[in-house]
Amino acid sequence: MKKSSRSKLPDIKTSIFTTIGNLARQHNAIDLSQGFPNFEADRNLMDLVSNAMHKGHNQYAAMPGYFGLRETISGKIEKLHRRYYHPESEITVTVGATQAIYTAISAFVHPGDEVIVIKPAYDCYEPAILVNGGIPVYVQLDTNGYQIDWEALKNKITAKTCMIILNTPHNPSGRIFSKEEMLTLQEILKPTNIIMLSDEVYEHIIFDGRQHESASRFPDLATRTFVCASFGKTFHVTGWKMGYCAAPAQLMKEFRKVHQFAVFCVDHPVQRALARYLKNENHYLALNAFYQKKRDFFLNGLASSKFKFSPSEGTYFQLLDYTNLTREPDEDLAKRLIVRHKLASIPISSFNLDHRDDKVLRFCFAKKEETLERALEILNRL
């Protein structure tokens, strides 16, 4: 093969989401694997999009996003987290959080730079680092509650470290990084010039009265952080691919240099609709109770099963420990559940360092109650 045609990602294999999704469709399985709801979004939101189209908002939006939406996002963040981001220079609307994450990495990671990735990690981080010539450096969460060893993280920092990626609420574990943990991270990073990328797509899905500790709440972290978020996750419209990124102006300036040539701008009528929809705070503040009801329904239905679990603290995912059932590898069990029992989940080893197998599967409970009932019948028969 000629040098010019060599792959930039030679070791990247088909995503576990694609593998499991294809198998689930092939066997007509109940799909609790991928993170998307199987219920409709609010009709009012869809009507707002339609109205925006009919009012003629069908051409390019401003490159950083419709200003009215950026203003609303700024107000939301300031009210929730007491941090002001200027809508003109510090907020950009993106094609989902994934584009925000990829753009931030592309803007700052140079060949040979090291990026600290906390495992298990969502699978879009590492390819973005690698394709830009960066080197992922891993810190693995432990098997007991997915806690982080802060001393181990500190020891991973070198002169080549340019970025650290944090995800809270954390996918796939469902845990939330506490205020104390965020303060610890702030102290570790304070003497450095390391940029932080904070993936906060589940910012509005928090349970049991807990608080989402956004990086924007912590003064030193906020000055070095890209906060990436998702309207798709928040408003049950993952197919719309709508997100945003907030960061200090000097960081956002570089972000937009990449953004403008990657996508330039995102869906204009949807931005107009979201700007109006976000005015009603209840549309996102009520999500905690909405999803906690689903989580509790799912876990109560497993009370007499052989699975072990700690209730998810946030996100719409729940990990189930299956060691009372079998010791087989998690990928084997996940595939067997699809083929034999018609139920799809995600094996977590795919996201761990060296494919560490904790004997847990991840289930998405962002589903209709009747879907969860059918899944529970299967899980309780195992």
Solvent accessible surface area in square Angstrom, and as a share of the most:
residue,aa,sasa,rsa
1,M,194,0.86
2,K,162,0.68
3,K,156,0.66
4,S,109,0.70
5,S,69,0.44
6,R,149,0.55
7,S,70,0.45
8,K,143,0.61
9,L,52,0.26
10,P,101,0.64
11,D,117,0.60
12,I,78,0.40
13,K,172,0.73
14,T,96,0.56
15,S,40,0.26
16,I,20,0.10
17,F,21,0.09
18,T,60,0.35
19,T,48,0.28
20,I,1,0.00
21,G,1,0.01
22,N,77,0.39
23,L,33,0.17
24,A,3,0.02
25,R,162,0.59
26,Q,136,0.60
27,H,45,0.20
28,N,136,0.70
29,A,16,0.12
30,I,17,0.09
31,D,36,0.19
32,L,0,0.00
33,S,0,0.00
34,Q,52,0.23
35,G,13,0.13
36,F,77,0.32
37,P,17,0.11
38,N,58,0.30
39,F,35,0.15
40,E,136,0.61
41,A,11,0.08
42,D,47,0.25
43,R,153,0.56
44,N,92,0.47
45,L,1,0.00
46,M,46,0.20
47,D,64,0.33
48,L,28,0.14
49,V,13,0.07
50,S,44,0.28
51,N,66,0.34
52,A,7,0.05
53,M,92,0.41
54,H,157,0.70
55,K,138,0.58
56,G,48,0.46
57,H,46,0.21
58,N,78,0.40
59,Q,139,0.62
60,Y,180,0.69
61,A,7,0.05
62,A,51,0.40
63,M,42,0.19
64,P,16,0.10
65,G,1,0.01
66,Y,53,0.20
67,F,76,0.32
68,G,18,0.18
69,L,0,0.00
70,R,8,0.03
71,E,88,0.39
72,T,16,0.09
73,I,0,0.00
74,S,4,0.02
75,G,38,0.37
76,K,12,0.05
77,I,8,0.04
78,E,78,0.35
79,K,140,0.59
80,L,47,0.23
81,H,13,0.06
82,R,176,0.64
83,R,65,0.24
84,Y,113,0.43
85,Y,2,0.01
86,H,81,0.36
87,P,11,0.07
88,E,90,0.40
89,S,42,0.27
90,E,30,0.13
91,I,0,0.00
92,T,0,0.00
93,V,0,0.00
94,T,0,0.00
95,V,47,0.27
96,G,4,0.03
97,A,8,0.06
98,T,57,0.33
99,Q,23,0.10
100,A,0,0.00
101,I,4,0.02
102,Y,99,0.38
103,T,1,0.01
104,A,0,0.00
105,I,0,0.00
106,S,28,0.18
107,A,22,0.17
108,F,39,0.16
109,V,8,0.04
110,H,117,0.52
111,P,111,0.70
112,G,33,0.31
113,D,31,0.16
114,E,26,0.12
115,V,0,0.00
116,I,0,0.00
117,V,0,0.00
118,I,10,0.05
119,K,13,0.06
120,P,0,0.00
121,A,3,0.02
122,Y,70,0.26
123,D,46,0.24
124,C,25,0.15
125,Y,4,0.01
126,E,28,0.13
127,P,31,0.20
128,A,1,0.01
129,I,0,0.00
130,L,72,0.36
131,V,32,0.18
132,N,33,0.17
133,G,34,0.32
134,G,5,0.05
135,I,80,0.41
136,P,19,0.12
137,V,25,0.15
138,Y,60,0.23
139,V,4,0.03
140,Q,41,0.18
141,L,0,0.00
142,D,59,0.31
143,T,89,0.52
144,N,125,0.64
145,G,46,0.44
146,Y,20,0.08
147,Q,81,0.36
148,I,15,0.07
149,D,78,0.41
150,W,41,0.14
151,E,109,0.49
152,A,34,0.27
153,L,0,0.00
154,K,107,0.45
155,N,109,0.56
156,K,77,0.33
157,I,40,0.20
158,T,69,0.40
159,A,116,0.90
160,K,124,0.53
161,T,13,0.08
162,C,26,0.15
163,M,0,0.00
164,I,0,0.00
165,I,3,0.01
166,L,0,0.00
167,N,10,0.05
168,T,0,0.00
169,P,0,0.00
170,H,4,0.02
171,N,10,0.05
172,P,2,0.02
173,S,15,0.10
174,G,1,0.01
175,R,20,0.07
176,I,11,0.06
177,F,1,0.00
178,S,43,0.28
179,K,107,0.45
180,E,116,0.52
181,E,21,0.09
182,M,0,0.00
183,L,69,0.35
184,T,49,0.29
185,L,0,0.00
186,Q,16,0.07
187,E,104,0.46
188,I,20,0.10
189,L,0,0.00
190,K,98,0.42
191,P,115,0.72
192,T,34,0.20
193,N,152,0.78
194,I,5,0.02
195,I,20,0.10
196,M,0,0.00
197,L,0,0.00
198,S,0,0.00
199,D,6,0.03
200,E,2,0.01
201,V,15,0.09
202,Y,5,0.02
203,E,16,0.07
204,H,15,0.07
205,I,1,0.01
206,I,9,0.04
207,F,1,0.00
208,D,74,0.38
209,G,85,0.81
210,R,106,0.39
211,Q,87,0.39
212,H,8,0.03
213,E,17,0.08
214,S,1,0.01
215,A,0,0.00
216,S,4,0.02
217,R,49,0.18
218,F,9,0.04
219,P,95,0.60
220,D,34,0.17
221,L,0,0.00
222,A,0,0.00
223,T,67,0.39
224,R,25,0.09
225,T,0,0.00
226,F,0,0.00
227,V,9,0.05
228,C,0,0.00
229,A,1,0.00
230,S,10,0.07
231,F,5,0.02
232,G,4,0.03
233,K,42,0.18
234,T,7,0.04
235,F,9,0.04
236,H,36,0.16
237,V,12,0.07
238,T,42,0.24
239,G,70,0.67
240,W,74,0.26
241,K,91,0.39
242,M,2,0.01
243,G,0,0.00
244,Y,4,0.01
245,C,0,0.00
246,A,0,0.00
247,A,0,0.00
248,P,9,0.06
249,A,39,0.31
250,Q,117,0.52
251,L,17,0.08
252,M,0,0.00
253,K,129,0.55
254,E,56,0.25
255,F,0,0.00
256,R,33,0.12
257,K,100,0.43
258,V,44,0.25
259,H,0,0.00
260,Q,60,0.26
261,F,173,0.72
262,A,64,0.50
263,V,53,0.30
264,F,87,0.36
265,C,21,0.12
266,V,11,0.06
267,D,66,0.34
268,H,25,0.11
269,P,11,0.07
270,V,9,0.05
271,Q,0,0.00
272,R,69,0.25
273,A,1,0.01
274,L,1,0.00
275,A,8,0.06
276,R,145,0.53
277,Y,14,0.05
278,L,7,0.03
279,K,145,0.62
280,N,73,0.37
281,E,58,0.26
282,N,95,0.49
283,H,47,0.21
284,Y,11,0.04
285,L,82,0.41
286,A,43,0.33
287,L,9,0.05
288,N,55,0.28
289,A,72,0.56
290,F,82,0.34
291,Y,0,0.00
292,Q,45,0.20
293,K,148,0.63
294,K,28,0.12
295,R,11,0.04
296,D,47,0.25
297,F,60,0.25
298,F,0,0.00
299,L,14,0.07
300,N,111,0.57
301,G,27,0.26
302,L,1,0.01
303,A,88,0.68
304,S,104,0.67
305,S,20,0.13
306,K,112,0.47
307,F,13,0.05
308,K,97,0.41
309,F,72,0.30
310,S,89,0.58
311,P,72,0.46
312,S,4,0.02
313,E,45,0.20
314,G,0,0.00
315,T,0,0.00
316,Y,0,0.00
317,F,2,0.01
318,Q,3,0.01
319,L,19,0.09
320,L,0,0.00
321,D,35,0.18
322,Y,0,0.00
323,T,36,0.21
324,N,91,0.47
325,L,52,0.26
326,T,31,0.18
327,R,160,0.58
328,E,40,0.18
329,P,67,0.42
330,D,2,0.01
331,E,50,0.22
332,D,74,0.38
333,L,4,0.02
334,A,0,0.00
335,K,76,0.32
336,R,72,0.26
337,L,0,0.00
338,I,0,0.00
339,V,64,0.37
340,R,170,0.62
341,H,54,0.24
342,K,85,0.36
343,L,0,0.00
344,A,0,0.00
345,S,0,0.00
346,I,0,0.00
347,P,0,0.00
348,I,0,0.00
349,S,6,0.04
350,S,29,0.19
351,F,7,0.03
352,N,5,0.02
353,L,60,0.30
354,D,127,0.66
355,H,115,0.51
356,R,65,0.24
357,D,46,0.24
358,D,25,0.13
359,K,28,0.12
360,V,13,0.07
361,L,0,0.00
362,R,2,0.01
363,F,0,0.00
364,C,0,0.00
365,F,0,0.00
366,A,0,0.00
367,K,3,0.01
368,K,85,0.36
369,E,86,0.38
370,E,99,0.44
371,T,11,0.06
372,L,1,0.00
373,E,79,0.35
374,R,130,0.47
375,A,0,0.00
376,L,13,0.07
377,E,103,0.46
378,I,13,0.07
379,L,1,0.00
380,N,59,0.30
381,R,165,0.60
382,L,44,0.22
